[in-house]
Amino acid sequence: MSLELLSLNNPVFKSYTFWSGVLVLKMLAMAMLTAMQRFKTKTFANPEDLMSPKLKVKFDDPNVERVRRAHRNDLENILPFFIIGLLYTLTNPSAFLAINLFRAVGIARVAHTLVYAVVVVPQPARALAFFVALLATVYMALQVVLAAAF
């Protein structure tokens, strides 16, 4: 039965696969956004990256650091989603609920990046995006634990 759950014929697994792919692409885009900010502000962390002998290594540009913090936040939140989302799929959850949980995490994480690192929007925008994804992931984790324990 478990192998059937890990098939693209299973709408839950198909949704998990789609949103995981979206989030991988988003995280890869964060690396490009960091590079763009570094070139725009001429802020480079390594001497070999300096484009001119007049430039110096810098670590404190607020625009670069904002993007780096957003990227670190992705690593802290999206990587656990990849693991727990897959395990949640194996619990054979309601398709409606699981698909909407995956959708909520994906959309919330994209929104988090947009309001934190692309177009800075005052709080509570970032907090709302963060907590939507966090609560969905925590719910899935609890369901996995309960399914495994009982």
HUHU-V18549 format. One record per backbone hydrogen bond with DSSP energy under -1.0 kcal/mol. CO is the residue of the C=O (numbers start at 1). NH is the residue of the N-H. If there is no record, write none. Layout:
# HUHU-V18549
CO	NH
CO	NH
This chain:
# HUHU-V18549
1	5
2	6
7	10
10	14
11	15
12	16
13	17
14	18
15	19
16	20
17	21
18	22
19	23
20	24
21	25
22	26
23	27
24	28
25	29
26	30
28	32
29	33
30	34
31	35
32	36
33	37
34	38
35	39
36	40
37	41
38	43
44	58
46	49
47	50
52	55
61	65
62	66
63	67
64	68
65	69
66	70
67	71
68	72
69	73
70	74
71	75
72	76
73	77
74	78
77	81
78	82
79	83
80	84
81	85
82	86
83	87
84	88
85	89
86	90
88	91
89	92
94	98
95	99
96	100
97	101
98	102
99	103
100	104
101	105
102	106
103	107
104	108
105	109
106	110
107	111
108	112
109	113
110	114
111	115
112	116
113	117
113	118
114	119
115	121
122	125
124	128
125	129
126	130
127	131
128	132
129	133
130	134
131	135
132	136
133	137
134	138
135	139
136	140
137	141
138	142
139	143
140	144
141	145
142	146
143	147
144	148
145	149
146	150
